[in-house]
């Protein structure tokens, strides 16, 4: 399946998600809004509590995305309004920030998911989809920290790079990076996973490199690497991890 078909599939999987963005009114915010719409999400933009209330009343919102760096408004005022209103308290709240999750966010029960920026839009949407699917399945709150976006050390000869984990299977891994590799490059990967005692050491080959988005995404290189050799007990550890966590991939079927 080609890149065009993949983007159409992604747009289809996003169809029906109504996202309320709470951030400043700026060109970058408008571009971000258009970026979400380009991949099938109905995105609305609010820069104040009055706009938030109006959009929540006018539209059926599935998730609220709050930019923690937008300090013109009090995010707690918005979050408290959402969870105190019987018509909106079911809506999950996602908070993004360029800083790590602080105690105020972590202790606020209304926050369903915290995501540290920068994050490629496609990966943020993947986490939002997981959040909505989990909410519909068992009503449990999603943990603030996940293994997605974890660091992966990539070594090719003497060159060493750090990339972000977007998806993984027993066959390969999908990474995001500002740096790029070339198709056919042979690399060695080092990374850790929750519950796995030792770092994983895997050799692989780059099978695809794609620019995922053209709008407002710095980390937009999507790099698919197929595994060629598992060193040590890596294969058994990865297989056990995948059986326990059962990641719901939107990337791997198309890229490996």
FIKOLZA-1660 file (N, C-alpha, C; in steps of 0.1 Angstrom, whole numbers, plus 5000, padded with zeros to 4 digits):
% residues 256
   i   px   py   pz ch aa at
   1 5008 4988 5000  A  X  N
   1 5000 5000 5000  A  X CA
   1 5009 5012 5000  A  X  C
   2 5006 5022 4991  A  X  N
   2 5014 5034 4990  A  X CA
   2 5011 5044 5001  A  X  C
   3 5019 5055 5000  A  X  N
   3 5017 5066 5010  A  X CA
   3 5003 5072 5009  A  X  C
   4 4999 5074 4996  A  X  N
   4 4985 5081 4994  A  X CA
   4 4974 5072 5000  A  X  C
   5 4975 5059 4998  A  X  N
   5 4965 5050 5004  A  X CA
   5 4966 5050 5019  A  X  C
   6 4978 5051 5024  A  X  N
   6 4979 5051 5039  A  X CA
   6 4973 5063 5045  A  X  C
   7 4975 5075 5038  A  X  N
   7 4969 5087 5043  A  X CA
   7 4954 5087 5043  A  X  C
   8 4949 5080 5032  A  X  N
   8 4934 5079 5031  A  X CA
   8 4929 5070 5042  A  X  C
   9 4936 5059 5045  A  X  N
   9 4932 5050 5056  A  X CA
   9 4933 5058 5069  A  X  C
  10 4943 5066 5072  A  X  N
  10 4944 5074 5084  A  X CA
  10 4933 5083 5085  A  X  C
  11 4929 5090 5074  A  X  N
  11 4918 5100 5075  A  X CA
  11 4905 5093 5078  A  X  C
  12 4904 5081 5072  A  X  N
  12 4892 5073 5075  A  X CA
  12 4891 5069 5089  A  X  C
  13 4902 5065 5095  A  X  N
  13 4902 5061 5109  A  X CA
  13 4900 5072 5119  A  X  C
  14 4903 5085 5114  A  X  N
  14 4900 5096 5122  A  X CA
  14 4887 5102 5121  A  X  C
  15 4879 5098 5110  A  X  N
  15 4866 5103 5107  A  X CA
  15 4857 5102 5119  A  X  C
  16 4850 5112 5123  A  X  N
  16 4841 5111 5134  A  X CA
  16 4846 5117 5147  A  X  C
  17 4859 5119 5147  A  X  N
  17 4865 5125 5159  A  X CA
  17 4863 5140 5159  A  X  C
  18 4857 5146 5169  A  X  N
  18 4854 5160 5170  A  X CA
  18 4863 5165 5181  A  X  C
  19 4873 5173 5178  A  X  N
  19 4884 5178 5187  A  X CA
  19 4882 5193 5189  A  X  C
  20 4882 5196 5202  A  X  N
  20 4882 5210 5206  A  X CA
  20 4896 5214 5211  A  X  C
  21 4903 5223 5203  A  X  N
  21 4916 5228 5206  A  X CA
  21 4915 5241 5214  A  X  C
  22 4921 5241 5226  A  X  N
  22 4921 5253 5234  A  X CA
  22 4936 5258 5234  A  X  C
  23 4937 5269 5226  A  X  N
  23 4951 5275 5225  A  X CA
  23 4949 5289 5220  A  X  C
  24 4960 5296 5218  A  X  N
  24 4960 5310 5214  A  X CA
  24 4955 5311 5200  A  X  C
  25 4950 5323 5197  A  X  N
  25 4945 5326 5183  A  X CA
  25 4957 5331 5175  A  X  C
  26 4963 5323 5167  A  X  N
  26 4975 5326 5160  A  X CA
  26 4975 5319 5146  A  X  C
  27 4984 5323 5138  A  X  N
  27 4986 5316 5125  A  X CA
  27 4990 5301 5127  A  X  C
  28 4999 5299 5136  A  X  N
  28 5003 5285 5139  A  X CA
  28 4991 5276 5143  A  X  C
  29 4982 5282 5152  A  X  N
  29 4971 5275 5157  A  X CA
  29 4961 5272 5145  A  X  C
  30 4959 5281 5136  A  X  N
  30 4951 5279 5125  A  X CA
  30 4957 5268 5116  A  X  C
  31 4970 5269 5113  A  X  N
  31 4976 5258 5105  A  X CA
  31 4975 5245 5112  A  X  C
  32 4976 5244 5125  A  X  N
  32 4975 5232 5132  A  X CA
  32 4960 5226 5131  A  X  C
  33 4951 5235 5132  A  X  N
  33 4937 5232 5130  A  X CA
  33 4934 5226 5116  A  X  C
  34 4940 5232 5106  A  X  N
  34 4939 5227 5092  A  X CA
  34 4946 5214 5090  A  X  C
  35 4957 5213 5098  A  X  N
  35 4964 5200 5097  A  X CA
  35 4956 5188 5102  A  X  C
  36 4949 5191 5113  A  X  N
  36 4940 5180 5118  A  X CA
  36 4929 5177 5109  A  X  C
  37 4923 5188 5103  A  X  N
  37 4912 5186 5093  A  X CA
  37 4917 5178 5081  A  X  C
  38 4930 5180 5077  A  X  N
  38 4935 5173 5065  A  X CA
  38 4936 5158 5067  A  X  C
  39 4936 5154 5080  A  X  N
  39 4937 5139 5082  A  X CA
  39 4924 5134 5088  A  X  C
  40 4913 5141 5085  A  X  N
  40 4900 5136 5088  A  X CA
  40 4893 5140 5101  A  X  C
  41 4900 5148 5110  A  X  N
  41 4895 5152 5122  A  X CA
  41 4887 5165 5121  A  X  C
  42 4875 5166 5127  A  X  N
  42 4868 5179 5128  A  X CA
  42 4873 5186 5140  A  X  C
  43 4881 5196 5137  A  X  N
  43 4888 5204 5148  A  X CA
  43 4882 5218 5149  A  X  C
  44 4879 5221 5162  A  X  N
  44 4874 5235 5165  A  X CA
  44 4884 5242 5173  A  X  C
  45 4885 5255 5172  A  X  N
  45 4895 5263 5179  A  X CA
  45 4889 5273 5189  A  X  C
  46 4893 5272 5201  A  X  N
  46 4888 5282 5212  A  X CA
  46 4900 5288 5219  A  X  C
  47 4899 5301 5221  A  X  N
  47 4910 5308 5228  A  X CA
  47 4906 5314 5241  A  X  C
  48 4894 5311 5246  A  X  N
  48 4889 5316 5258  A  X CA
  48 4877 5308 5264  A  X  C
  49 4874 5310 5276  A  X  N
  49 4864 5302 5283  A  X CA
  49 4850 5304 5276  A  X  C
  50 4847 5316 5271  A  X  N
  50 4835 5319 5264  A  X CA
  50 4833 5311 5252  A  X  C
  51 4844 5310 5244  A  X  N
  51 4844 5302 5231  A  X CA
  51 4843 5287 5235  A  X  C
  52 4850 5283 5245  A  X  N
  52 4849 5269 5249  A  X CA
  52 4835 5265 5252  A  X  C
  53 4828 5273 5260  A  X  N
  53 4814 5270 5264  A  X CA
  53 4805 5270 5252  A  X  C
  54 4807 5279 5243  A  X  N
  54 4799 5280 5231  A  X CA
  54 4800 5268 5222  A  X  C
  55 4813 5264 5220  A  X  N
  55 4815 5252 5211  A  X CA
  55 4811 5239 5218  A  X  C
  56 4812 5238 5231  A  X  N
  56 4808 5226 5238  A  X CA
  56 4792 5225 5237  A  X  C
  57 4786 5236 5237  A  X  N
  57 4771 5236 5236  A  X CA
  57 4766 5234 5222  A  X  C
  58 4774 5239 5212  A  X  N
  58 4769 5238 5198  A  X CA
  58 4773 5225 5191  A  X  C
  59 4784 5219 5195  A  X  N
  59 4789 5207 5189  A  X CA
  59 4790 5195 5199  A  X  C
  60 4790 5183 5193  A  X  N
  60 4793 5171 5201  A  X CA
  60 4808 5169 5201  A  X  C
  61 4814 5172 5212  A  X  N
  61 4829 5172 5212  A  X CA
  61 4833 5158 5218  A  X  C
  62 4843 5152 5212  A  X  N
  62 4848 5139 5217  A  X CA
  62 4859 5140 5226  A  X  C
  63 4868 5150 5224  A  X  N
  63 4880 5152 5232  A  X CA
  63 4884 5167 5232  A  X  C
  64 4889 5171 5244  A  X  N
  64 4894 5185 5245  A  X CA
  64 4909 5185 5246  A  X  C
  65 4916 5192 5238  A  X  N
  65 4930 5193 5237  A  X CA
  65 4935 5207 5242  A  X  C
  66 4941 5207 5254  A  X  N
  66 4945 5220 5260  A  X CA
  66 4960 5222 5259  A  X  C
  67 4964 5233 5253  A  X  N
  67 4978 5237 5252  A  X CA
  67 4982 5244 5265  A  X  C
  68 4990 5237 5273  A  X  N
  68 4994 5242 5286  A  X CA
  68 5003 5254 5286  A  X  C
  69 5009 5256 5274  A  X  N
  69 5018 5268 5272  A  X CA
  69 5010 5281 5270  A  X  C
  70 4997 5279 5266  A  X  N
  70 4989 5291 5264  A  X CA
  70 4985 5297 5277  A  X  C
  71 4992 5307 5282  A  X  N
  71 4990 5312 5296  A  X CA
  71 4981 5324 5297  A  X  C
  72 4974 5327 5286  A  X  N
  72 4964 5339 5286  A  X CA
  72 4952 5335 5294  A  X  C
  73 4949 5322 5295  A  X  N
  73 4937 5317 5302  A  X CA
  73 4942 5308 5313  A  X  C
  74 4933 5305 5322  A  X  N
  74 4936 5295 5333  A  X CA
  74 4930 5282 5329  A  X  C
  75 4939 5272 5326  A  X  N
  75 4934 5259 5321  A  X CA
  75 4926 5252 5331  A  X  C
  76 4928 5254 5344  A  X  N
  76 4920 5248 5354  A  X CA
  76 4906 5253 5354  A  X  C
  77 4904 5265 5351  A  X  N
  77 4890 5270 5350  A  X CA
  77 4882 5263 5339  A  X  C
  78 4889 5260 5328  A  X  N
  78 4883 5253 5317  A  X CA
  78 4880 5238 5321  A  X  C
  79 4890 5232 5327  A  X  N
  79 4889 5218 5331  A  X CA
  79 4879 5216 5341  A  X  C
  80 4878 5225 5351  A  X  N
  80 4868 5224 5362  A  X CA
  80 4854 5226 5356  A  X  C
  81 4853 5235 5346  A  X  N
  81 4840 5237 5340  A  X CA
  81 4835 5224 5333  A  X  C
  82 4844 5218 5326  A  X  N
  82 4841 5206 5318  A  X CA
  82 4837 5194 5327  A  X  C
  83 4844 5192 5338  A  X  N
  83 4840 5180 5346  A  X CA
  83 4829 5183 5356  A  X  C
  84 4825 5196 5358  A  X  N
  84 4814 5200 5366  A  X CA
  84 4801 5200 5359  A  X  C
  85 4801 5200 5346  A  X  N
  85 4789 5201 5338  A  X CA
  85 4785 5186 5334  A  X  C
  86 4773 5183 5337  A  X  N
  86 4768 5169 5335  A  X CA
  86 4768 5166 5320  A  X  C
  87 4767 5176 5311  A  X  N
  87 4767 5173 5297  A  X CA
  87 4781 5172 5291  A  X  C
  88 4791 5175 5298  A  X  N
  88 4805 5175 5293  A  X CA
  88 4815 5167 5301  A  X  C
  89 4811 5163 5313  A  X  N
  89 4820 5156 5322  A  X CA
  89 4826 5143 5317  A  X  C
  90 4819 5137 5307  A  X  N
  90 4824 5125 5301  A  X CA
  90 4835 5127 5291  A  X  C
  91 4837 5140 5287  A  X  N
  91 4847 5143 5276  A  X CA
  91 4861 5142 5282  A  X  C
  92 4869 5133 5276  A  X  N
  92 4883 5133 5281  A  X CA
  92 4891 5145 5278  A  X  C
  93 4900 5149 5287  A  X  N
  93 4908 5161 5285  A  X CA
  93 4922 5157 5283  A  X  C
  94 4928 5162 5272  A  X  N
  94 4942 5159 5269  A  X CA
  94 4950 5172 5270  A  X  C
  95 4961 5171 5278  A  X  N
  95 4970 5183 5280  A  X CA
  95 4983 5181 5273  A  X  C
  96 4988 5191 5266  A  X  N
  96 5001 5190 5260  A  X CA
  96 5009 5202 5265  A  X  C
  97 5022 5199 5266  A  X  N
  97 5032 5209 5271  A  X CA
  97 5046 5206 5266  A  X  C
  98 5054 5216 5264  A  X  N
  98 5068 5214 5261  A  X CA
  98 5076 5210 5273  A  X  C
  99 5070 5211 5285  A  X  N
  99 5076 5207 5297  A  X CA
  99 5071 5193 5302  A  X  C
 100 5077 5188 5312  A  X  N
 100 5073 5175 5317  A  X CA
 100 5060 5177 5325  A  X  C
 101 5053 5166 5327  A  X  N
 101 5040 5167 5335  A  X CA
 101 5043 5171 5349  A  X  C
 102 5037 5182 5354  A  X  N
 102 5040 5187 5367  A  X CA
 102 5029 5182 5377  A  X  C
 103 5031 5184 5389  A  X  N
 103 5022 5179 5400  A  X CA
 103 5008 5184 5398  A  X  C
 104 5006 5196 5394  A  X  N
 104 4992 5202 5393  A  X CA
 104 4984 5194 5382  A  X  C
 105 4991 5191 5371  A  X  N
 105 4984 5183 5361  A  X CA
 105 4981 5169 5365  A  X  C
 106 4992 5163 5371  A  X  N
 106 4991 5149 5375  A  X CA
 106 4981 5146 5386  A  X  C
 107 4978 5156 5394  A  X  N
 107 4969 5154 5405  A  X CA
 107 4955 5158 5401  A  X  C
 108 4953 5164 5390  A  X  N
 108 4939 5168 5385  A  X CA
 108 4932 5156 5379  A  X  C
 109 4922 5151 5385  A  X  N
 109 4915 5139 5380  A  X CA
 109 4909 5140 5367  A  X  C
 110 4906 5152 5362  A  X  N
 110 4900 5154 5350  A  X CA
 110 4909 5152 5338  A  X  C
 111 4922 5152 5340  A  X  N
 111 4932 5150 5329  A  X CA
 111 4933 5135 5325  A  X  C
 112 4929 5131 5313  A  X  N
 112 4929 5117 5309  A  X CA
 112 4943 5114 5303  A  X  C
 113 4950 5123 5298  A  X  N
 113 4962 5120 5291  A  X CA
 113 4971 5133 5290  A  X  C
 114 4983 5131 5293  A  X  N
 114 4993 5142 5292  A  X CA
 114 5003 5138 5281  A  X  C
 115 5006 5147 5272  A  X  N
 115 5016 5145 5261  A  X CA
 115 5026 5156 5261  A  X  C
 116 5039 5152 5262  A  X  N
 116 5050 5161 5261  A  X CA
 116 5053 5165 5247  A  X  C
 117 5053 5177 5243  A  X  N
 117 5057 5182 5230  A  X CA
 117 5072 5183 5228  A  X  C
 118 5077 5182 5216  A  X  N
 118 5070 5182 5203  A  X CA
 118 5065 5167 5200  A  X  C
 119 5054 5166 5194  A  X  N
 119 5048 5153 5190  A  X CA
 119 5043 5154 5176  A  X  C
 120 5046 5145 5167  A  X  N
 120 5040 5146 5154  A  X CA
 120 5025 5144 5155  A  X  C
 121 5018 5151 5147  A  X  N
 121 5003 5151 5148  A  X CA
 121 4997 5137 5146  A  X  C
 122 5003 5130 5137  A  X  N
 122 4998 5116 5135  A  X CA
 122 4999 5107 5147  A  X  C
 123 5010 5109 5155  A  X  N
 123 5012 5101 5167  A  X CA
 123 5003 5106 5178  A  X  C
 124 5001 5119 5179  A  X  N
 124 4992 5124 5190  A  X CA
 124 4978 5119 5187  A  X  C
 125 4974 5119 5174  A  X  N
 125 4961 5114 5171  A  X CA
 125 4959 5099 5174  A  X  C
 126 4970 5091 5172  A  X  N
 126 4970 5077 5176  A  X CA
 126 4968 5075 5190  A  X  C
 127 4974 5084 5199  A  X  N
 127 4972 5083 5213  A  X CA
 127 4958 5087 5217  A  X  C
 128 4952 5097 5210  A  X  N
 128 4938 5101 5212  A  X CA
 128 4929 5090 5209  A  X  C
 129 4931 5083 5197  A  X  N
 129 4923 5072 5193  A  X CA
 129 4923 5061 5204  A  X  C
 130 4935 5058 5209  A  X  N
 130 4936 5048 5219  A  X CA
 130 4929 5052 5232  A  X  C
 131 4930 5065 5235  A  X  N
 131 4922 5070 5247  A  X CA
 131 4907 5068 5245  A  X  C
 132 4902 5072 5233  A  X  N
 132 4888 5071 5231  A  X CA
 132 4883 5056 5231  A  X  C
 133 4892 5047 5225  A  X  N
 133 4888 5033 5224  A  X CA
 133 4888 5027 5238  A  X  C
 134 4898 5031 5246  A  X  N
 134 4898 5025 5260  A  X CA
 134 4887 5030 5268  A  X  C
 135 4883 5043 5267  A  X  N
 135 4872 5049 5274  A  X CA
 135 4859 5042 5270  A  X  C
 136 4857 5039 5257  A  X  N
 136 4845 5032 5253  A  X CA
 136 4845 5017 5258  A  X  C
 137 4857 5011 5259  A  X  N
 137 4858 4997 5263  A  X CA
 137 4855 4995 5278  A  X  C
 138 4862 5002 5286  A  X  N
 138 4862 4998 5301  A  X CA
 138 4861 5010 5310  A  X  C
 139 4859 5022 5305  A  X  N
 139 4858 5034 5313  A  X CA
 139 4869 5037 5322  A  X  C
 140 4881 5030 5320  A  X  N
 140 4892 5033 5329  A  X CA
 140 4900 5045 5324  A  X  C
 141 4907 5051 5333  A  X  N
 141 4915 5063 5330  A  X CA
 141 4928 5058 5324  A  X  C
 142 4933 5065 5313  A  X  N
 142 4946 5061 5307  A  X CA
 142 4957 5067 5315  A  X  C
 143 4968 5059 5317  A  X  N
 143 4979 5064 5325  A  X CA
 143 4985 5076 5318  A  X  C
 144 4991 5085 5326  A  X  N
 144 4997 5097 5320  A  X CA
 144 5010 5094 5312  A  X  C
 145 5017 5083 5315  A  X  N
 145 5029 5080 5308  A  X CA
 145 5027 5067 5301  A  X  C
 146 5031 5066 5288  A  X  N
 146 5030 5054 5280  A  X CA
 146 5044 5052 5274  A  X  C
 147 5046 5040 5268  A  X  N
 147 5059 5038 5262  A  X CA
 147 5060 5044 5249  A  X  C
 148 5049 5048 5243  A  X  N
 148 5050 5055 5230  A  X CA
 148 5057 5069 5232  A  X  C
 149 5065 5073 5222  A  X  N
 149 5073 5084 5223  A  X CA
 149 5086 5082 5231  A  X  C
 150 5088 5070 5235  A  X  N
 150 5101 5067 5242  A  X CA
 150 5113 5068 5233  A  X  C
 151 5124 5070 5239  A  X  N
 151 5136 5072 5231  A  X CA
 151 5142 5059 5226  A  X  C
 152 5146 5059 5213  A  X  N
 152 5153 5047 5207  A  X CA
 152 5167 5052 5202  A  X  C
 153 5177 5046 5207  A  X  N
 153 5191 5049 5202  A  X CA
 153 5193 5041 5189  A  X  C
 154 5196 5048 5179  A  X  N
 154 5199 5042 5166  A  X CA
 154 5213 5044 5162  A  X  C
 155 5220 5033 5159  A  X  N
 155 5234 5034 5156  A  X CA
 155 5237 5028 5142  A  X  C
 156 5243 5036 5133  A  X  N
 156 5247 5032 5120  A  X CA
 156 5262 5035 5118  A  X  C
 157 5270 5024 5120  A  X  N
 157 5284 5027 5119  A  X CA
 157 5288 5035 5131  A  X  C
 158 5295 5047 5129  A  X  N
 158 5299 5056 5139  A  X CA
 158 5288 5066 5142  A  X  C
 159 5278 5067 5134  A  X  N
 159 5267 5076 5136  A  X CA
 159 5257 5072 5146  A  X  C
 160 5254 5080 5156  A  X  N
 160 5245 5077 5166  A  X CA
 160 5234 5087 5167  A  X  C
 161 5221 5083 5166  A  X  N
 161 5210 5092 5166  A  X CA
 161 5200 5087 5177  A  X  C
 162 5191 5097 5181  A  X  N
 162 5181 5094 5191  A  X CA
 162 5167 5097 5184  A  X  C
 163 5159 5087 5183  A  X  N
 163 5146 5089 5176  A  X CA
 163 5134 5085 5186  A  X  C
 164 5122 5088 5182  A  X  N
 164 5110 5085 5190  A  X CA
 164 5103 5073 5186  A  X  C
 165 5099 5064 5195  A  X  N
 165 5092 5052 5191  A  X CA
 165 5077 5055 5189  A  X  C
 166 5073 5052 5177  A  X  N
 166 5059 5055 5173  A  X CA
 166 5051 5042 5173  A  X  C
 167 5057 5031 5169  A  X  N
 167 5049 5018 5169  A  X CA
 167 5059 5007 5168  A  X  C
 168 5055 4995 5173  A  X  N
 168 5064 4983 5173  A  X CA
 168 5057 4971 5171  A  X  C
 169 5063 4961 5165  A  X  N
 169 5057 4947 5164  A  X CA
 169 5069 4938 5165  A  X  C
 170 5066 4925 5164  A  X  N
 170 5077 4915 5164  A  X CA
 170 5085 4915 5151  A  X  C
 171 5079 4922 5141  A  X  N
 171 5086 4922 5128  A  X CA
 171 5095 4935 5126  A  X  C
 172 5091 4946 5133  A  X  N
 172 5099 4958 5131  A  X CA
 172 5094 4969 5139  A  X  C
 173 5099 4981 5137  A  X  N
 173 5097 4993 5145  A  X CA
 173 5094 5005 5136  A  X  C
 174 5086 5014 5141  A  X  N
 174 5083 5026 5133  A  X CA
 174 5088 5038 5142  A  X  C
 175 5096 5047 5137  A  X  N
 175 5102 5058 5144  A  X CA
 175 5099 5071 5138  A  X  C
 176 5099 5081 5147  A  X  N
 176 5098 5095 5142  A  X CA
 176 5111 5102 5145  A  X  C
 177 5115 5111 5136  A  X  N
 177 5128 5118 5139  A  X CA
 177 5128 5131 5130  A  X  C
 178 5136 5141 5135  A  X  N
 178 5139 5152 5126  A  X CA
 178 5151 5148 5117  A  X  C
 179 5158 5138 5120  A  X  N
 179 5169 5134 5111  A  X CA
 179 5164 5123 5102  A  X  C
 180 5170 5120 5092  A  X  N
 180 5165 5109 5083  A  X CA
 180 5176 5099 5081  A  X  C
 181 5171 5087 5076  A  X  N
 181 5180 5076 5072  A  X CA
 181 5176 5073 5057  A  X  C
 182 5184 5065 5051  A  X  N
 182 5181 5061 5037  A  X CA
 182 5176 5046 5037  A  X  C
 183 5167 5044 5027  A  X  N
 183 5162 5030 5025  A  X CA
 183 5174 5021 5023  A  X  C
 184 5174 5010 5030  A  X  N
 184 5185 5000 5029  A  X CA
 184 5196 5002 5039  A  X  C
 185 5196 5013 5047  A  X  N
 185 5206 5014 5057  A  X CA
 185 5204 5004 5068  A  X  C
 186 5215 4998 5072  A  X  N
 186 5215 4988 5083  A  X CA
 186 5219 4995 5096  A  X  C
 187 5211 4992 5106  A  X  N
 187 5212 4999 5119  A  X CA
 187 5212 4990 5130  A  X  C
 188 5216 4994 5142  A  X  N
 188 5214 4987 5155  A  X CA
 188 5206 4996 5164  A  X  C
 189 5196 4990 5171  A  X  N
 189 5187 4997 5179  A  X CA
 189 5188 4993 5193  A  X  C
 190 5187 5003 5202  A  X  N
 190 5188 5001 5217  A  X CA
 190 5177 5009 5223  A  X  C
 191 5168 5002 5231  A  X  N
 191 5157 5009 5238  A  X CA
 191 5152 5000 5249  A  X  C
 192 5144 5006 5257  A  X  N
 192 5138 4999 5268  A  X CA
 192 5122 5000 5267  A  X  C
 193 5116 4990 5273  A  X  N
 193 5101 4990 5274  A  X CA
 193 5097 4987 5288  A  X  C
 194 5085 4992 5292  A  X  N
 194 5080 4991 5306  A  X CA
 194 5079 4976 5309  A  X  C
 195 5084 4973 5321  A  X  N
 195 5083 4959 5326  A  X CA
 195 5094 4950 5320  A  X  C
 196 5102 4955 5311  A  X  N
 196 5113 4947 5306  A  X CA
 196 5126 4951 5313  A  X  C
 197 5132 4941 5319  A  X  N
 197 5144 4945 5328  A  X CA
 197 5156 4950 5321  A  X  C
 198 5159 4944 5310  A  X  N
 198 5171 4948 5303  A  X CA
 198 5168 4956 5290  A  X  C
 199 5177 4965 5285  A  X  N
 199 5175 4972 5273  A  X CA
 199 5174 4962 5261  A  X  C
 200 5166 4964 5251  A  X  N
 200 5165 4956 5239  A  X CA
 200 5176 4960 5229  A  X  C
 201 5182 4950 5223  A  X  N
 201 5193 4952 5214  A  X CA
 201 5189 4944 5201  A  X  C
 202 5186 4952 5191  A  X  N
 202 5181 4946 5178  A  X CA
 202 5188 4952 5166  A  X  C
 203 5191 4944 5156  A  X  N
 203 5196 4949 5144  A  X CA
 203 5185 4949 5133  A  X  C
 204 5186 4959 5124  A  X  N
 204 5175 4960 5114  A  X CA
 204 5179 4967 5102  A  X  C
 205 5170 4968 5092  A  X  N
 205 5173 4975 5080  A  X CA
 205 5161 4984 5077  A  X  C
 206 5165 4996 5072  A  X  N
 206 5154 5006 5069  A  X CA
 206 5147 5002 5056  A  X  C
 207 5134 5001 5057  A  X  N
 207 5126 4997 5045  A  X CA
 207 5118 5008 5039  A  X  C
 208 5116 5019 5047  A  X  N
 208 5108 5030 5042  A  X CA
 208 5111 5043 5050  A  X  C
 209 5111 5054 5043  A  X  N
 209 5113 5067 5049  A  X CA
 209 5102 5076 5043  A  X  C
 210 5094 5083 5051  A  X  N
 210 5083 5091 5045  A  X CA
 210 5082 5104 5053  A  X  C
 211 5079 5115 5046  A  X  N
 211 5076 5127 5053  A  X CA
 211 5061 5127 5055  A  X  C
 212 5057 5127 5068  A  X  N
 212 5043 5124 5072  A  X CA
 212 5034 5136 5069  A  X  C
 213 5039 5148 5073  A  X  N
 213 5030 5160 5071  A  X CA
 213 5038 5171 5066  A  X  C
 214 5032 5180 5060  A  X  N
 214 5039 5192 5055  A  X CA
 214 5035 5205 5063  A  X  C
 215 5026 5203 5073  A  X  N
 215 5021 5215 5080  A  X CA
 215 5026 5214 5095  A  X  C
 216 5035 5223 5098  A  X  N
 216 5038 5225 5113  A  X CA
 216 5042 5213 5121  A  X  C
 217 5050 5204 5115  A  X  N
 217 5055 5193 5122  A  X CA
 217 5070 5192 5119  A  X  C
 218 5078 5195 5130  A  X  N
 218 5093 5194 5128  A  X CA
 218 5097 5180 5128  A  X  C
 219 5092 5172 5137  A  X  N
 219 5096 5158 5137  A  X CA
 219 5087 5149 5128  A  X  C
 220 5090 5151 5115  A  X  N
 220 5080 5146 5105  A  X CA
 220 5086 5135 5096  A  X  C
 221 5098 5129 5100  A  X  N
 221 5103 5118 5092  A  X CA
 221 5098 5105 5098  A  X  C
 222 5090 5098 5091  A  X  N
 222 5086 5085 5095  A  X CA
 222 5095 5074 5090  A  X  C
 223 5101 5067 5099  A  X  N
 223 5112 5057 5095  A  X CA
 223 5108 5043 5099  A  X  C
 224 5106 5034 5089  A  X  N
 224 5102 5020 5092  A  X CA
 224 5114 5011 5091  A  X  C
 225 5117 5003 5101  A  X  N
 225 5128 4995 5102  A  X CA
 225 5124 4980 5104  A  X  C
 226 5128 4971 5095  A  X  N
 226 5124 4957 5097  A  X CA
 226 5135 4951 5105  A  X  C
 227 5132 4942 5115  A  X  N
 227 5142 4936 5123  A  X CA
 227 5148 4924 5115  A  X  C
 228 5162 4924 5116  A  X  N
 228 5169 4913 5110  A  X CA
 228 5176 4904 5119  A  X  C
 229 5179 4909 5132  A  X  N
 229 5186 4900 5142  A  X CA
 229 5183 4905 5156  A  X  C
 230 5178 4895 5164  A  X  N
 230 5176 4898 5178  A  X CA
 230 5188 4894 5186  A  X  C
 231 5194 4903 5194  A  X  N
 231 5206 4899 5202  A  X CA
 231 5202 4896 5216  A  X  C
 232 5208 4885 5222  A  X  N
 232 5205 4881 5235  A  X CA
 232 5191 4876 5236  A  X  C
 233 5184 4879 5247  A  X  N
 233 5170 4874 5249  A  X CA
 233 5160 4884 5244  A  X  C
 234 5164 4893 5235  A  X  N
 234 5155 4904 5231  A  X CA
 234 5142 4899 5225  A  X  C
 235 5143 4889 5216  A  X  N
 235 5131 4884 5209  A  X CA
 235 5120 4879 5219  A  X  C
 236 5125 4871 5229  A  X  N
 236 5116 4866 5239  A  X CA
 236 5109 4877 5247  A  X  C
 237 5118 4887 5251  A  X  N
 237 5113 4898 5259  A  X CA
 237 5103 4907 5251  A  X  C
 238 5106 4909 5239  A  X  N
 238 5096 4917 5230  A  X CA
 238 5083 4910 5228  A  X  C
 239 5084 4897 5225  A  X  N
 239 5072 4889 5223  A  X CA
 239 5063 4888 5235  A  X  C
 240 5069 4887 5247  A  X  N
 240 5062 4887 5260  A  X CA
 240 5055 4901 5262  A  X  C
 241 5062 4912 5259  A  X  N
 241 5057 4925 5260  A  X CA
 241 5045 4927 5251  A  X  C
 242 5046 4923 5239  A  X  N
 242 5035 4925 5229  A  X CA
 242 5023 4917 5232  A  X  C
 243 5025 4905 5238  A  X  N
 243 5014 4897 5242  A  X CA
 243 5006 4903 5253  A  X  C
 244 5013 4910 5262  A  X  N
 244 5007 4916 5274  A  X CA
 244 5000 4929 5270  A  X  C
 245 5006 4937 5262  A  X  N
 245 5001 4951 5259  A  X CA
 245 4993 4951 5247  A  X  C
 246 4995 4942 5237  A  X  N
 246 4987 4942 5225  A  X CA
 246 4985 4955 5219  A  X  C
 247 4996 4962 5214  A  X  N
 247 4994 4975 5208  A  X CA
 247 4985 4974 5196  A  X  C
 248 4977 4984 5194  A  X  N
 248 4968 4985 5182  A  X CA
 248 4974 4993 5172  A  X  C
 249 4981 4987 5162  A  X  N
 249 4989 4994 5153  A  X CA
 249 4981 5000 5141  A  X  C
 250 4984 5012 5137  A  X  N
 250 4979 5018 5125  A  X CA
 250 4990 5020 5115  A  X  C
 251 5002 5017 5119  A  X  N
 251 5014 5019 5110  A  X CA
 251 5019 5007 5104  A  X  C
 252 5022 4997 5112  A  X  N
 252 5030 4985 5108  A  X CA
 252 5025 4978 5096  A  X  C
 253 5012 4975 5094  A  X  N
 253 5007 4968 5083  A  X CA
 253 5011 4974 5069  A  X  C
 254 5013 4987 5070  A  X  N
 254 5015 4995 5057  A  X CA
 254 5030 4997 5054  A  X  C
 255 5038 4997 5065  A  X  N
 255 5052 5001 5063  A  X CA
 255 5062 4990 5063  A  X  C
 256 5059 4978 5068  A  X  N
 256 5068 4967 5068  A  X CA
 256 5064 4956 5058  A  X  C
% end
